[in-house]
Amino acid sequence: MSTTPTTFDEAALVAKSQAGDGAAFSELVNRYQNKIYRLAKHITQNDEDAEDVLQEAFLKAYEHLDGFQGNSKFYTWIVRIAVNEALMKLRKRRGDRTVPLDEPLDTGEETVKREIAVWEDNPEQQYSQEEMRGILDEAVQSLKPDFRTVFVLRDIEELSTEETAETLGISVPAVKSRLLRARLALREKLTRKFKRKGEDVFANL
Amino acid sequence: MSLLTCKQFLQELNDYLDPSIDPETKRHLESHVSACPNCFVVVDTTMKTLKVYKGMEPQEVPEDLKNRLWAAVERKMAAKKKKVQT
């Protein structure tokens, strides 16, 4: 039977895991390890760190399972643990330079005069899945960590604005402004890849 | 309400793309998009950008890494059991 996972069976798996059922916890690991690993790679941009983050996230989740109240989703909870681990790794690698929290939003004229061009129809069909993944990952990696992290949480992991703010310990307006910057930067990068050839008609308007 | 400039519109782009936006704000933003080919393209390609990211399934964790992860979890489980018993 291949039904989509629901909040209900996730809650049941968590309850069983809390009661000491190893198979139930194994199911939770299987369900989320790919997404947690992707998240860890996106934030740390380092395979070794990403593996550590993956392990630490599930080990900490297991260790603190009894304290998990079930008023948030397990997935949101483990994402939060993983993000904290990943940010610690990132800070360590950057030599402990602290990440500035609320950068002002700069939407000067430069934002308006960006690459304006329509895309080819269905660019995802013109590349293999691997090539597409490479293009998308490379674009994300080119973002500054502050913007990258917000984009990954909001638009890839699909956390809410409030959950993202809480996870990163920043304000809701900071999440919104970083998300806007990140989305516009990615749009621009992908436009350079996917724009319809020879039809850059709006560029000089 | 007065017409928005491109700069003002782009600052509201996230709201415009948010399905839970109130209808009046939506209409106000819409009036700019329908009159401005540049912003129309920006909206369209931003939506496509989000779509390609959301449509991308995560890659499988490599098998050896999965095994190491599970071995670490099992060690933790064994340690927890031992703690409960003593």
Interface residues (C-beta under 8 A of the other chain):
Chain A: G20 G22 F25 S26 V29 Q33 N34 K35 Y37 R38 E51 L54 Q55 F58 L59 Y62 E63 L105 T107 G108 E109 T111 V112 R114 I116 A117 V118 W119 P123 E124 M132 R133 L136 D155 I156 E158 K176 L179 L180 R183 L184 L186 R187 L190 T191 F194 F202 L205
Chain B: C6 K7 L10 Q11 L13 N14 P37 N38 V41 V42 D44 T45 T46 K48 T49 L50 V52 Y53 K54 G55 M56 P58 Q59 E60 V61 L65 K66 R68 L69 W70 A72 V73 E74 K76 M77 K80 K81
